[in-house]
Amino acid sequence: MKLTDFPELTSAEIHHIEARARQLRGEYIQESMVAAGRKIATLLRLPATLFFRRVA
């Protein structure tokens, strides 16, 4: 087999690969959004923490 030879894939195999790629992409986006939400929540708590330390 040469480097330029590719195995032939059926239509069903291609659809399965695409579905798996969509699933993985969705999981990655979800994890990224959750992480971003946590970071934003942490940043929003920071000024409140600094303010209440000075008041107390």
Number of C-alpha atoms within 10 A of each C-alpha: 6 5 5 6 7 8 7 7 8 9 9 9 11 11 11 12 12 12 12 12 12 12 12 12 12 12 12 12 12 12 12 12 12 12 12 12 12 12 11 12 11 11 11 11 10 11 11 10 10 10 10 9 9 7 6 5
